[in-house]
Amino acid sequence: MEVSAGLSLQPCSWIGCDGPRGRPSGFLKFSKGIGEERKFQRLSLRGASEWDNKAIQLGISCCYKKHGASAVGSENVHVVADEALVIKRKSEDVAPYLNGRCIYLVGMMGSGKTTVGKILSEVLGYSFFDSDKLVEQSVGMSSVAQIFQERSEAFFRDSESEVLRDLSAMHRLVVATGGGAVIRPINWKYMKHGITVWLDVPLEALARRIAAVGTASRPLLHQESGDPFTKAFTRLTTLAEKRGDAYANADARVCLQHIASKKGHEDVCSLTPTAIAIEALLQIESFLTAVDAKAFNQRKSYLQA
């Protein structure tokens, strides 16, 4: 477990670090005599837990300032949990509910479906597929943009549906779908064999992401004029109006604005892909728990009838 802490200390402060199951694993004492101001320091302590015999590493970043009378009693401790540990534990919680069912990530272009999907597949022990890449391989072309240009969007959509049909017969997959996969009802029929998760990202953040890497690989943006950000934002706004209701059909929604608010970030771009993946697991667990509860109640009513 790695912990980072920013501390505002009184002349003598104790900080406890809870061990497994809430048992205290140690304390740190900061004595009197702290000077007016010291530079940022980094401490690293390594010890062993007497309960599980696992090594624990604690990293602490501290900035000390001598407090005036108005600051007496103030203490601000910020602890950032190790996301790798959090997502590992959450994946273990969710796995029994999933029971091998596939996860389909849906959302606008640039929403991070591939990045988040790879993280989810790794922690769940699933295989990962990008449906756009599978379409490219199936038709023997190097990019979606090439397929749009040399064949047509309709041809791409037909091939995309065929890929999703084939994937729907499989298990233990995380699939990053294309941004427009949601517009065809038949695709929902295939994806509903598993769990669908919508990565909901604010349009401005999406436009900034896409503008940063360029729009050449995004065929639906080629019709717009202007600088990369304006092109992306204009087209994304139009697509969101057309697809918004379709995305809302997903079983679970991961709202990046909500995650950022919970973590105290003003910009969703401050979120790590792992933090988004953790939220995805939480939403999947919530959905599957509700489904299981509904099935249990229906079975109970049937037996009592």
N, C-alpha and C positions, 0 to 999 in steps of 0.2 A: 504494500500500500504506500503510495507516495502522496504526501500532503504538502501544499504550499500555503503559507499563512502570512498575512500582512498584519502587523501588530501595532497598536497604539497603547503604550504601557504606562502604568502608574509606577512610582518608585519601587514597589515590590509587587510582582504579579505572578500568579501560578496559572499554568495552562495544563489541563488534563487531556490525555489522549486515550479515548476509550478503545479497549481491545475487543476481541470477538465477544459477541453476545452482551456488549455493553460493559464488560469488566474493565476496570482501569488498567492500562498497561504501563503507565508511567507519568511523570509530571516534569515540567520544566520550570525552574525558578529564575526570575530575573531580579537581581539584588538591587539595593539602594545604591546611590552614587552614580547613576547613569548621567553622563555629561549632557551639555546643552544639545548637541546633535552629533550623531555618528553616521558614517556612511552605511549604505545598504550592505548587509552581511548575508552570507549563505552558510548555514550550518547543516551538517549531514550526520545523522546518528543512526547507528545500526544496532539492533538488539534482537533478542529472540523472545517470542511469546511463550509463556509457561503453559498456555492452554493448548496451542496447536503446534508448537515447536517449529513454526515457520518464521523465517527472517522477516523483519519489518524495517523498512527504511523510511525515515522521516526527514523531509527537507523543509527548512523554514527560512523564509526571507523576512528580515526584520528591519524596520527603520525606527530609531529611537529619537524622541524629542522630550526635553524636559517640559512638564506640564505646568501651566499656570493654574490659579485657583479655580477658574471657570471650567477647567478640563478634568478636575478631580472626579474620579469615579467613572470616567469614560474609558471604554475599552472596545476596540473594534477588531474582531478576529474573522478573517475570511479563509475558509478552507475549500480548496478545490480538490475534489475526489479524483482518483485515478480513473479516467474514463474507460481504460482497457479492462479494469477490474469490474467496473459497473456493468459494462455491456456483456462481459462473460457471464456474470451472475444472472443478469436479466434474460439472456439467451437460454440459460439452463431452466429458468422459470417458465419460459414460453414454449420450449420444445415439446413438452408433453401435450399441450393444448393443440399445437400445430399437427402433431402426429403424421409428419411427412408431407403435409399439404404444401403446395407451391405458393410462393409469394410473387405477385405481379405488381411492380411499381409503375404508376401512371403519373403523368404531370407534363407541364409545358417543357419545350426544349430548353436545355440549360438548367433544369431544376435539380440536377445532381443524381438522377436515377442510377446511372452507371456506377458512380463513386460510392453512393450509399449501398447499392445492391451488392457490390463486391464485399463490403464490410459485413453486411448481414449474412451473406453466403459463407463467409469464413467462420464467423462465430457460431453459426448454426450447423456447420458441417454439410452445407448444401452445395450444389453446383450452380455456377452463375452463367447466364446467357443474356446477351444484348440482342433483342429481336431485330434491330436495324442491321447488325452485323450478320445475322443469320440470313436475312433477305439478300444482302450483298453477295454472300457466298452461294446462295441457291441460284441466283441469276448470273453469276460470274462477272459482277461489276465491282469496282473498287470503292464506290461511295453512293450514298442515297442521292446526292446531287447529280451524279452521273446517270442514275436510273431515271430521275425526273427529266433530265435533259434528253437522253437518248430514247427513252420509252415514253413514260407518262406518269403522272401522279396516280392515276387509276390503276395502272399496271403494278406500281409499288404497293398500293393498298391491297390489291388482290393477293400479291405474294406475301404480304404481312399477315393477312388472315390465314393463309395456308400454314405459315410458320407457327402462329398461335394455336392453330388446330392441332398440329403435331405435338407441341409442347404440353397441351392440356391433357394428353394421355400419360404424361410422366409425373414423377414425384420427386420431392426434395430438390426443388429448383428455386432460385431467385431469378426473376426475369425483369430486365429493364426494358420497358416497351417504348415505342416511338411516341412522340408527343401527340400524334393524330390517331393513334390506335383506338381511342375511345369513341370516335365518331361513328363507327360501324357497330350496330347491335350484335351482329354475329360474333364479334370479337369479345364482347362482354359474356356471351354464352360460353366461350372457351375459357376466359379468365376466371369465371365464377366456379370453375373446378377447384380453384385455390382461393387465396385471400388477396384482395386488391387493396393497394395502399396508395393514396394520393399524396404526393409531395407538393404542398401548396406554398409557393414562393411569391412574394410581392413582385409585381411586374417591373418596377424600377430596378430592383436587385437583379432580376433576370437579364434585363437589358444591359446592365453594367457588365455582367459576367460575359455575355455573348459578344459585346463590343470589345472586351479586353482580348478575346481570342480570335476575333474576326468572324465575319458572316459568310465566308466562302462555302463552308460546309453545310449551310442552312438554306436549302433551295427555296423555302417559302419566304425568305427575306430578300430574295433577289429582285422582287418587283418594286421594292421601296427605294426612295431616293433620300439623299442626305448623308450626314455623318453616321458612322456605325451605331452609335447609341440611339440616335433619332430613328434610324431604319428599324432597329430591333424593337424599340419601345412602341413605335406606331403599329408594327405588324403584330406584336404580342398582344396589344390591346384589342385588336380586331379578333385575333384567334381566341382570346379569353372570353370574349362575348359569345362566340360561337360554341365553345367547348365547355364553358363553366358548368352547365347543368350536367354534362356527361361526366366530368371529373367527380362531381358530387355523388355519383352512383357507387363510388368506391366503398369498400367495407370499412376502411379506416382512413382518417385524414391526419396528416402530419403538417401542422401549420407552423412554418418557421417564425412568423411574427410572434406567435404565442410562446414558442420556445425562447426566443430572444428576450421577451418581456419577463419570463420567469427567471432568466439568468441575469437580468439587469443590463442587457445590451441594447443600444439604440439601433444598431444596424444588424440585420440578419447575416450579413457577410462575416460577422465576427464569430459565428457559430462554426464549430468543427464538424466535419462529416460524421465523426463518431457520436457527437451529441445528437445529431439528427437521426442516426441509426438507433440510438437508445430510445428516442421518442417514438420511432416507428415500432419498436418492440413493445413499448408500453401500450400503444394504440392497438396493436394486434392482439395483445393479451386481453385488453379491455373488451374488444369485439368478441373474441372467442369465449371468454368467460360468460358474456351475456348470452351467446348462442347456446352454450352448454346449460346455463340456468333455464333458458326457455325450453330446451328439449327435456330437461328433467321435470319441469312443471307440467309439460304436456303429458309425459309418461305417467306422472303421479295422478293426474286427472283421469287418464284412461283407466288406470288400475282401480281407482275409487268408484268409477262409474258402474 
